[in-house]
Amino acid sequence: MESSINEDSSEAAVIASPEPDRLHRKRRLSKKEQKALKKQRLKTNNAVSESESTKQQSIIPNASDVASSKPLEKQKELVSEDEQENYLESYVPVPLLTSLETPSSPSTLGKWFPKAKAMKSSVDRTDFKEGAVLQSSLVLFYQYVVPQWSTKRVDELTAYISRIAQVRGIGGRIRIAPEGVNATVSCAGISSARAIRHFTLDLQQFDPKAFAKTDFKFVDHLPLDRHFKEVKLLPVQELVFYGISSKEAPLDKGGIHLEPSEYHEMLKKEDAVVIDVRNHYEAAIGRFDGQTKPKESGDKDSAADGNLGGKSGAEYLDPMMRKSTDFPSWLEKPETKKKLEGKTVLMYCTGGVRCERASAYLKTKMGNEVKGIYQLQGGIEKYLKEFPDGGHWQGKNYVFDKREAIGINNMEGDGGVVWKKQKAKMVKNNDVDTVCCVCASPWDRYIGKKKCYTCGVPVLMCDSCMSKKPDKVVGKELSVRCPLCVSENITVPASQAVPQHGKAATSVLKWGGGHAKQKKVMRHIKKKMGN
């Protein structure tokens, strides 16, 4: 989409001069003439778009064309029961691998994940017809298994998903461990909704017992550019790394799962606290704190409770984490324990998986000191589907897929180019106050893969500051820091294992979690002793 705009603007910048044709000379237009020409083209395109569509040849549109097409706005209805039945009837299983077959050999992901695999995804253009719209669908899920899979079983599942990827053309990220699977998977094409459901049926065919009750969260009718370009299979030891053993946090001793409607009601309790189990950079753009804000006269919940104009509901708690490994240390703080004692504890995360181990750990440490521990089934993703007006949710939900972040009545997400209309919405958005880390102007999108100079977590940087590349300018690096590093006065970058001056973050965003810094220090000490 962006490239096509650039091509149009460069083409519009040059036009034939009024001189005689035989000279074949061109001159550059002024900015004022360029704007006038652009407006004229837009008017002309709108006038002839309908007539042009009837003249088009039967071609397959590219991703940028489909991503901006208007028919998607009319097709956001949920998949009907009849469609679901058709998907089941048309299901053809991907054959399981036999012991005599050799699985395919996808490319690896380098030294960080030497056993990980990556394969290119594809778009199903079967039976494509003129006027049809190519779309994408997502499924988000996790599943813990008891007893755990053996190493052989994990390898078999990895090989089988590699085969599914070739047949279904799936994309996404799939973490596979002896304790289960955590995945975000996409399919694209004319029948993406059918293909993504067939993928889940393939998993149930592989292990009917393990995936029989899996909470698959489907998102359909998305633009084509929400489809992952490849699928990554990541073999890990834990689905979510907390740095705690299964004995300290047994999964069968976790919190009580509540459906979104039940969780919504529990958020109204005044003797409750709600813990955000996500990282702080996620919580910065959206969270469950609407229940603590003054109620308006049009609020049905507040009218029913007779609490108009006042504050009520569960107190919101943000552990201020950079990584999940920060959770145990936060829970050990005396001030944390004081806030939790005698309270009903609610927990939530993006899709639910991070709450499993966290709630179990909390129950082990403080189970007898709190009234109860509950977690949101399906996470924020499922809650926003049930409460399209947002309910008690404020702001946006940061997601780990091409949608980037989803909000109220915006399940397609923010992914893609930043348009002027979106900038205007950021200024008017009063639910959550977020700003650019450099210039402090209103901003709520994590784009450009900008990271905190000192700890490495994603930071909010507006497109204007991004064009100036402050993180690459000597002397201006400290302007690119996350709110945690600013408040904690962190000035030493994460790349320095042993700081010579200033203060370094106790936890940094590195593979392996928050213990990475301690490992670096030990290597530095051993190196000095060796010399």
C-alpha positions in Angstrom: 0.0 0.0 0.0 2.7 2.4 0.9 4.8 1.6 -2.2 1.9 2.3 -4.5 1.3 5.7 -2.8 5.0 6.6 -3.3 4.8 5.6 -7.0 1.7 7.7 -7.5 3.3 10.8 -5.9 6.5 10.5 -7.8 4.6 10.1 -11.1 2.4 13.1 -10.2 5.5 15.2 -9.6 6.4 15.2 -13.3 4.2 16.4 -16.2 4.6 17.4 -19.8 5.3 21.1 -20.2 3.1 23.3 -22.4 5.9 23.5 -25.0 5.5 22.0 -28.4 5.3 18.2 -28.5 8.4 17.9 -30.7 10.6 19.1 -27.8 9.4 16.3 -25.5 10.4 18.2 -22.5 9.0 17.8 -18.9 9.1 20.1 -15.9 8.5 19.4 -12.2 5.3 20.6 -10.6 5.2 22.9 -7.5 3.8 21.5 -4.3 0.6 23.5 -4.9 0.2 22.0 -8.4 0.9 18.5 -7.0 -1.9 18.8 -4.4 -4.4 20.2 -7.0 -3.5 17.3 -9.4 -3.9 14.8 -6.6 -7.4 16.1 -5.8 -8.4 16.0 -9.4 -7.2 12.4 -9.7 -9.2 11.3 -6.6 -12.3 12.8 -8.1 -11.8 11.1 -11.4 -11.0 7.7 -9.8 -14.2 7.9 -7.7 -16.3 8.8 -10.8 -15.0 5.9 -13.0 -14.3 3.2 -10.3 -17.7 1.5 -11.0 -17.2 1.5 -14.8 -13.6 0.3 -14.5 -14.6 -2.7 -12.3 -16.8 -4.1 -15.1 -13.9 -3.8 -17.6 -11.3 -5.4 -15.5 -9.8 -8.7 -16.6 -10.1 -11.7 -14.3 -6.9 -11.3 -12.3 -5.8 -12.1 -8.8 -5.4 -8.9 -6.7 -2.2 -8.4 -4.6 -2.2 -8.0 -0.8 -2.1 -4.2 -0.8 -5.2 -4.0 -3.1 -7.2 -6.4 -1.0 -6.1 -4.8 2.3 -7.7 -1.5 1.3 -10.8 -2.9 -0.4 -14.2 -1.8 0.9 -16.1 -5.1 0.6 -14.4 -6.2 3.8 -16.4 -3.7 5.7 -19.6 -5.5 4.7 -18.4 -9.0 5.6 -17.6 -8.8 9.2 -20.4 -11.0 10.4 -19.6 -14.0 12.5 -19.4 -17.4 10.8 -22.9 -18.9 10.9 -23.8 -22.4 12.2 -24.6 -23.5 8.6 -21.1 -22.5 7.5 -19.6 -24.3 10.5 -21.4 -27.5 9.4 -20.2 -27.1 5.9 -16.6 -26.8 7.1 -17.0 -30.0 9.0 -18.6 -31.8 6.0 -15.9 -30.6 3.6 -13.0 -31.6 6.0 -10.3 -33.7 4.4 -7.7 -34.6 7.1 -4.0 -34.1 6.4 -2.5 -37.6 6.6 -0.5 -38.4 9.7 3.2 -39.2 9.1 4.1 -42.8 9.3 7.3 -44.2 10.8 8.7 -44.8 7.3 8.2 -41.2 6.1 10.9 -38.6 6.5 9.4 -35.1 7.5 10.2 -32.1 5.4 13.3 -30.0 6.3 12.3 -26.3 6.6 14.9 -23.6 7.2 16.1 -22.9 10.8 16.0 -19.6 12.7 19.7 -19.3 13.6 21.6 -19.6 16.9 18.8 -18.5 19.2 16.6 -21.3 18.1 18.8 -23.9 16.4 15.9 -26.5 16.4 13.2 -24.1 15.3 11.8 -24.3 11.8 10.4 -21.7 9.4 8.4 -22.2 6.3 6.8 -19.8 3.8 3.1 -19.5 3.9 0.8 -19.2 0.9 -2.5 -17.8 -0.2 -5.2 -20.1 -1.5 -6.4 -18.8 -4.8 -8.3 -21.9 -5.8 -11.5 -21.1 -7.8 -10.8 -17.4 -7.7 -13.3 -15.4 -9.7 -13.6 -11.8 -10.7 -15.1 -9.7 -7.9 -14.1 -12.1 -5.2 -12.2 -10.8 -2.2 -9.2 -12.6 -0.7 -9.3 -12.5 3.0 -7.5 -13.9 6.0 -8.5 -15.6 9.2 -6.8 -16.1 12.5 -6.9 -18.7 15.3 -5.4 -18.1 18.7 -5.1 -20.9 21.2 -3.0 -22.6 23.9 -3.3 -26.1 25.3 -1.5 -27.7 28.3 -1.3 -31.5 28.3 -1.3 -33.9 31.2 0.7 -36.1 31.2 3.4 -34.2 29.3 4.4 -35.3 25.8 7.6 -37.2 25.4 10.4 -35.7 23.3 9.5 -38.2 20.5 5.9 -37.0 20.6 6.9 -33.3 20.4 9.1 -34.1 17.4 6.1 -36.0 15.8 3.8 -33.0 16.3 6.4 -30.6 14.9 6.8 -32.8 11.8 3.1 -33.1 11.4 2.5 -29.3 11.6 5.2 -28.9 9.0 3.1 -31.1 6.7 -0.1 -29.2 7.5 1.7 -26.0 6.7 2.5 -27.3 3.2 -1.1 -28.4 2.6 -3.0 -25.6 4.2 -0.5 -22.8 3.6 -0.7 -21.6 7.2 1.4 -18.8 8.7 2.1 -17.7 12.3 4.1 -18.7 15.4 3.7 -22.0 17.2 5.5 -22.7 20.4 5.7 -26.4 21.1 6.8 -27.8 24.5 6.4 -31.1 26.4 3.8 -29.3 28.4 1.7 -28.3 25.4 1.2 -25.8 22.6 0.8 -22.0 22.4 0.0 -20.6 18.9 -1.2 -17.8 16.7 -2.0 -19.1 13.2 -3.4 -17.5 10.0 -4.8 -18.7 6.7 -5.5 -16.6 3.7 -7.5 -17.0 0.5 -11.1 -17.4 -0.8 -12.0 -19.8 2.0 -9.6 -18.8 4.8 -12.3 -19.4 7.5 -12.7 -23.0 6.3 -8.9 -23.6 6.1 -8.2 -22.3 9.6 -10.9 -24.5 11.1 -9.5 -27.5 9.2 -6.1 -26.8 10.7 -7.7 -27.2 14.2 -9.4 -30.4 13.2 -6.0 -31.7 12.0 -4.6 -31.1 15.6 -7.6 -32.9 17.1 -6.9 -35.8 14.7 -3.2 -35.9 15.9 -4.2 -36.0 19.6 -7.9 -36.2 20.2 -7.6 -36.3 24.0 -5.3 -33.3 24.2 -7.2 -30.9 21.9 -10.8 -32.1 22.6 -11.6 -29.1 24.8 -9.2 -26.5 23.5 -10.6 -23.0 23.4 -9.9 -22.0 19.8 -10.5 -18.3 19.3 -11.3 -17.6 15.6 -11.1 -14.1 14.0 -12.5 -14.0 10.4 -13.0 -11.6 7.6 -9.6 -9.8 8.1 -7.7 -8.0 5.3 -5.2 -10.1 3.4 -2.2 -8.3 4.9 -3.0 -9.7 8.4 -1.8 -13.1 7.1 1.7 -14.2 8.3 4.3 -14.5 5.5 5.7 -17.6 7.1 5.0 -20.1 9.9 7.6 -20.5 12.7 7.7 -23.7 14.8 9.5 -22.9 18.0 10.5 -25.9 20.3 10.6 -24.6 23.9 10.8 -26.1 27.4 8.0 -23.9 28.7 5.1 -22.2 26.9 5.6 -19.1 29.1 8.9 -18.7 30.8 8.5 -17.5 34.4 11.8 -18.9 35.9 9.8 -21.0 38.4 9.4 -24.7 38.6 6.2 -26.7 38.1 6.4 -27.7 41.8 6.2 -24.0 42.8 3.3 -23.4 40.4 1.4 -26.7 39.5 -1.0 -26.0 36.7 -3.8 -28.0 38.3 -3.7 -25.7 41.2 -4.3 -22.5 39.3 -7.1 -19.9 39.5 -10.8 -20.5 38.7 -11.6 -19.7 35.0 -14.4 -17.2 34.4 -16.2 -16.6 31.2 -16.2 -12.9 30.0 -19.7 -12.3 31.3 -18.8 -13.7 34.8 -15.5 -11.8 34.8 -17.3 -8.6 33.9 -19.5 -8.9 37.0 -16.6 -9.7 39.2 -14.8 -6.5 38.2 -17.6 -4.6 39.9 -16.6 -6.0 43.3 -15.1 -3.3 45.6 -13.2 -5.8 47.7 -11.3 -7.1 44.7 -8.1 -6.3 42.8 -7.3 -7.1 39.1 -3.8 -8.0 38.2 -2.5 -7.3 34.7 -0.2 -10.3 34.0 1.1 -8.7 30.7 4.2 -6.6 30.3 4.0 -2.9 31.0 4.4 -1.8 27.4 1.3 -3.8 26.6 -0.7 -2.4 29.6 0.4 1.2 28.6 -2.0 1.3 25.7 -5.0 -0.6 27.2 -6.2 -2.2 30.5 -9.1 -3.2 32.7 -9.5 0.0 34.8 -12.8 1.3 33.4 -14.6 -0.2 36.5 -12.7 2.3 38.7 -13.6 5.4 36.8 -16.7 7.7 37.5 -19.8 6.3 36.0 -22.0 8.2 33.5 -25.7 8.4 33.5 -26.0 6.3 30.3 -24.1 3.4 31.9 -26.4 0.5 32.3 -24.2 -1.3 34.9 -23.9 1.8 37.1 -27.6 2.5 36.9 -28.4 -1.1 38.0 -26.0 -0.8 40.9 -27.2 2.7 41.9 -23.7 4.1 41.8 -23.9 6.9 39.3 -21.1 9.5 39.4 -19.0 7.5 41.9 -16.1 5.1 41.8 -16.3 1.4 42.4 -15.0 -1.9 41.3 -11.8 -3.9 41.5 -8.6 -1.9 42.0 -6.3 -2.2 39.0 -2.7 -3.4 39.6 0.1 -3.3 37.1 3.2 -5.3 38.2 5.3 -3.1 35.9 7.0 -6.0 34.2 9.4 -6.0 31.3 9.3 -9.8 31.1 7.2 -12.6 32.7 10.2 -13.5 34.8 9.6 -10.2 36.8 6.3 -11.6 38.2 7.8 -13.6 41.1 9.9 -10.7 42.4 6.9 -8.4 42.2 4.8 -10.8 44.2 7.5 -11.0 46.9 7.4 -7.3 47.6 5.8 -6.4 51.0 3.6 -3.6 49.3 2.3 -6.1 46.8 1.3 -8.6 49.5 -0.4 -5.8 51.5 -2.6 -4.9 48.5 -3.6 -8.5 47.9 -4.3 -9.7 51.5 -8.0 -10.3 52.2 -9.0 -9.4 48.6 -10.6 -11.3 45.7 -7.9 -11.5 43.1 -8.7 -11.3 39.4 -6.1 -11.9 36.8 -6.0 -11.5 33.0 -3.7 -11.4 29.9 -4.0 -11.3 26.2 -5.3 -14.8 25.5 -5.2 -16.6 28.9 -1.9 -18.6 28.7 0.2 -16.3 30.9 -2.4 -16.5 33.7 -2.2 -20.3 34.0 1.3 -20.4 35.6 1.0 -17.0 37.3 -2.3 -17.8 39.0 -0.9 -21.2 40.2 2.2 -19.4 41.6 0.1 -16.8 43.4 -2.1 -19.6 44.9 1.0 -21.4 46.1 2.4 -18.3 47.7 -0.7 -16.5 49.0 -3.6 -18.9 48.5 -4.6 -18.8 52.2 -4.3 -15.0 52.5 -6.7 -14.0 49.7 -10.5 -14.7 49.3 -10.1 -16.4 45.9 -8.1 -16.3 42.7 -9.8 -16.0 39.3 -8.7 -15.6 35.7 -10.3 -14.5 32.5 -11.1 -17.5 30.2 -9.9 -16.6 26.7 -8.2 -13.4 27.8 -8.9 -9.9 26.5 -9.4 -11.3 23.0 -12.5 -13.2 24.0 -13.8 -10.4 26.3 -13.8 -7.8 23.6 -15.8 -10.2 21.3 -18.5 -10.5 24.0 -18.4 -6.8 24.9 -18.0 -5.0 21.6 -18.6 -1.7 23.4 -15.5 -2.4 25.5 -17.3 -3.1 28.8 -14.8 -2.3 31.6 -11.9 -2.3 29.1 -10.1 1.0 28.3 -7.9 1.6 25.3 -6.4 -1.1 23.0 -5.3 -4.7 23.4 -1.7 -5.3 22.2 -1.6 -8.5 20.2 1.3 -10.6 18.8 0.1 -10.8 15.2 -0.3 -8.6 12.1 -3.2 -6.7 13.6 -0.8 -5.0 16.0 -3.5 -3.8 18.5 -7.2 -4.2 18.6 -9.8 -2.0 20.3 -13.5 -1.4 20.6 -15.3 -2.3 17.4 -11.9 -2.8 15.7 -11.1 -6.5 15.6 -9.1 -5.9 12.4 -6.5 -4.0 14.4 -4.3 -1.1 13.6 -1.7 -2.9 11.5 -0.4 -1.2 8.4 0.3 2.4 7.3 -0.5 5.3 9.7 -3.1 7.6 8.0 -4.0 11.1 8.9 -7.4 10.1 10.2 -5.7 7.7 12.6 -3.5 10.4 14.0 -6.6 12.6 14.7 -8.1 9.7 16.6 -5.0 9.4 18.7 -5.3 13.0 19.8 -9.0 12.5 20.7 -8.5 9.2 22.5 -9.0 10.0 26.2 -9.4 6.5 27.5 -5.7 5.9 27.9 -3.0 8.6 27.8 0.0 7.5 25.8 2.6 9.6 24.1 5.6 9.4 21.9 8.7 8.5 24.0 10.7 11.3 22.2 8.4 14.3 21.7 5.6 13.4 24.1 2.9 14.0 21.5 -0.2 11.8 21.6 0.7 8.4 20.2 -0.5 4.8 20.7 1.0 2.6 18.0 4.1 0.4 18.3 5.5 0.7 14.8 8.9 0.5 13.2 10.2 -2.1 15.7 11.6 0.7 17.9 13.1 -0.6 21.2 14.1 1.0 24.5 17.8 1.9 24.3 18.4 0.7 27.8 16.2 -2.4 28.3 15.1 -3.4 24.8 11.3 -3.5 25.2 9.1 -1.9 22.5 8.6 1.9 22.8 6.0 4.3 21.3 7.5 6.6 18.8 5.5 8.8 16.4 6.2 8.7 12.7 7.6 12.2 12.8 10.3 11.3 15.4 10.9 8.0 13.7 12.0 9.8 10.5 14.7 11.6 12.5 16.1 8.3 13.9 17.0 9.6 17.4 18.1 6.1 18.4 20.9 6.3 15.8 22.1 9.8 16.7 25.0 9.9 19.1 24.0 11.7 22.3 20.3 11.3 21.7 20.0 7.6 22.5 18.6 8.1 26.0 15.5 9.9 24.5 14.4 6.5 23.2 13.5 4.8 26.5 10.4 3.1 27.9 8.4 4.7 30.8 9.9 2.2 33.2 13.5 3.1 32.4 12.7 6.8 32.6 11.0 6.4 36.0 13.8 4.2 37.4 16.5 6.5 35.9 18.0 3.6 33.9 20.8 5.0 31.8 23.0 2.0 30.9 22.1 0.0 27.8 21.2 -3.7 28.1 24.2 -4.6 25.9 26.6 -3.7 28.7 26.9 -6.7 31.0 28.8 -4.8 33.7 28.0 -1.1 33.7 31.0 1.2 34.4 28.7 4.1 35.4 25.0 4.8 35.8 22.2 2.3 36.5 21.1 -0.7 34.5 17.7 -2.4 34.4 17.4 -5.5 36.6 15.4 -7.2 33.8 16.0 -6.8 30.1 14.1 -8.1 27.0 16.5 -10.8 25.9 15.9 -14.5 24.9 15.8 -16.6 28.0 14.1 -14.0 30.2 15.3 -11.8 33.0 18.1 -14.2 34.1 20.1 -13.2 31.0 21.8 -10.3 32.7 23.1 -12.5 35.6 24.5 -14.9 33.0 26.4 -12.1 31.3 27.9 -10.9 34.6 29.1 -14.5 35.5 30.7 -14.8 32.0 32.4 -11.5 32.6 33.8 -12.6 36.0 35.0 -15.9 34.7 36.8 -14.1 31.8 38.5 -11.8 34.3 39.6 -14.7 36.5 40.9 -16.5 33.5 43.1 -13.6 32.6 
